[in-house]
């Protein structure tokens, strides 16, 4: 994790007002994905992160990019989710929609309300 400024509160929560950058490693010790947000907050009691502003998640292996304005991350469950508008740039297409549930490395995901044209494998 990299951040320019961290504010820690008495209850253990943390705020990252100038944003943060995460590298998420897999079991083999290689970077699986990255997460970048313009602003972030960690809720210690719930063990959940909230990224907001310009949020980008990248799956290194699949070369996929997720963009949204808000995302939540549960490291203990290895999951990310949002109810906001998302766009996912794949190799040959872009998928849009509202709401997302995904593995933290974007290897599996579902968009709750997809929008646009995209290919579906039979």
N, C-alpha and C positions, 0 to 999 in steps of 0.2 A: 504494500500500500504506500502511496505517495500523496502527500498533501502539503500545501503551503502554510496552512494555519489550522490548528485544532483547538477547540474550546471544550474543556471538560467541566461538567457540572457536578455538584455535590451528590446527586443521585446516581452518578456513573454514566449518564448519557453524554454523548459527544456530538459536537456540531463542527462541520467543516465548511465555513462560509465562503471559502475560495475554491471549493470543489475538491475532488479526489480522483485518484486513478488506482485501480486494482488490477493485479495480475493473478488469475486463478489457475492453480496448478492441478494437474491430474495425478493419479496414483503412480504414474511412471516418472513424476518429477518434471514434466514438460508443461509449458504454458498451454492451457486449453482455450482460455478466453480472457478478455480484458473488459473492464467496466470503467467508464469515465462519466463523471457528472459535474455540473457547474456548482452544485451545492449538495451537501449530504448531511445526514443526521443518523446517529446510532442510538437506538432505544435499548439500553442495557437490560432492563427487566424482561422485555419481550424477545431479546436477542434478534433484532431485526434492523436492517439498514434501509434508509429511504434516500434515493438519489433524485434530484429534481433539476429543473432548468433544461439544458441540453444534455440528454443522457444517451450514451452510445455503448452498446455491448457488441463485442466482436468475437465470433467463433473462429479461431485461428485455422484449425484443420479444414473446416468446410468453407472458409472464406465468406462467411455470412456477417451482415451488419444489421443490428437492430437500432433504431432511433425512436425515441419517445421523449416526453417531457417529465415523466415521473416513473420511477420503478422501485419496487421493494425487493429486498434480497434476504432470504433466510439461509445463512451458511450451514446451519446444522441439518437442514433438509435438502441443501444443495439446489434450491429453487429460487426463481425470480418470477415476479408477477406485477401486473398493472391493470387498471381499468381505463387508462388513457389511450389516446390514439397512438398506434405503432406503425412503423414501416420496417419491413425486413427486406434487405437487398440480398438476393441470391445471385448465383453466377449469371443466370440469363433472364431474371425477372425480379420484379419488386412486388411484394405482397403488403397490402394495407389493411387496417381494421382497428377495432376498438377492443381492448382487453386482451391480456396475454397471460398464459401460464406456461412456464418453461423450466427445463433443467438449467442450472446456472451457466453451463457451457453452450446453451442453445442447441444441443444435439437433438433434443425432442422439445417440441413446443406446439401449442394450439392457440389460435387467435379466436376469441369468443364471437366476434362479429366481423368476419372477413369482408373485404370490399375489393372490387377490381377484377381483372382477368388474370388467370394463372393456370398453369398446366397441372393436370392430375394424372398420375400413373395408374394404369389399369391393374 
